[in-house]
Amino acid sequence: MTACFADNFEGVELILRIILGREDIKIKSVRTQEPLKNLQGRSAILDVHAIDSTDNEAALDNARETARRMMKDGELSLEKIAHYVPALSMEELKEIEAEVMQLA
């Protein structure tokens, strides 16, 4: 029974959304620990790595700030920055570049 949880991200995600009362939970990975059986023999212990929209926004804000610093430094091309900051699209990097150039 434990293996089916580890293979069913959607099911684990749904359970966490119901328990926590939040719709912005997104499961990144599930790892089954060594289970301890209850009296009925139906125990499952999971380690879950999940993110919510707050975590996503914080990560994107960090990526944008990193890209700005790299652009201000002027050492790397936009393509290299895209390589080192993969969370941002080339379109978004071009927008950030335009902002940085305006401020310079």
N, C-alpha and C positions, 0 to 999 in steps of 0.2 A: 504494500500500500504506500510506503514512503516514496518509492521510485516514481509513482504516478504524479505526486506533487512536484517533484523536481523537474519532470518533463512537461508540466502543465503551467506555464507562466500565467496564462489568462485566468486560470482557476485561483491561483495564489493571489494574483492581483485583485480579483473580485473579492476574495475573502478579506484582504487587508482594507480595501475600500469600504466594505460593509462595517468591519470592526472599528475602523478609525473615523468613519463618516466623512471621507474625503474622496472626491472624484479625480483629483490630480495626481494620484499615485501611479507610478510607472515602474514595473519590475525590471531590473537590469540583470539580475542573476539569482538563482536559487541553488543552494547546496544542502543536501541532506546530511545531518549529523548522525552519529551512531544513535539509533532509536532505543528508547527504554519502553518496553511494553507495559501497558496498563493491565488491569485484571482481565479485560476482555480481549487483550492482544491487539488493540487498534491505536497505537500511539505513533505520532509523527512529530519529529523535531526538525525545524527548518531554520537555516540562516538565510535571510532575504536581504538583498541589496536593492533598495528602491529609492527613487527620487521623486520629488514633487515639483510643481511649477516654480516654487520659490528657489529650490536648488538649481533648476534649469536656468532661471533668470540670473542668479548669482554667477553661475559658470559662464554664461554669455557675457555678462558685464565684465568679468575678469578677462575673457578672451578679447573683448573690444579694447580694454585698457592696455593689454599687452601689445596688441596690434598698433595702437596709437604711439606707444613708447618706441616700438621698432621703427615706425615711419618717421618719427621725430629724429631718431638717431641717424637715419638716412643711409645706413650701411647695406640694407637688404632690398632686393626688388620685391614688388608686390607678389610675384609668384613664390618667392622664398618665404615671405610672411605667410602666405596661404598654406604653404607646406608645414610651417611650424605652429600655425593657429588653425587647425582643420575645422574647428567648430563654426567658423565664419565662412560664408560664401564669398566668392570673388566679387559679386555685386556689392555685398555689404562692406567688404574691404575697400572697394573703390569709393563708396560713400564716405567712409572714415577718412580715406586719403584726401578727399575733397575738403572735408572739415579741417584736417590738419594743415593743408596748404593755405586755406583761408585764414587760419590763425597765425600763420608764419609771417 
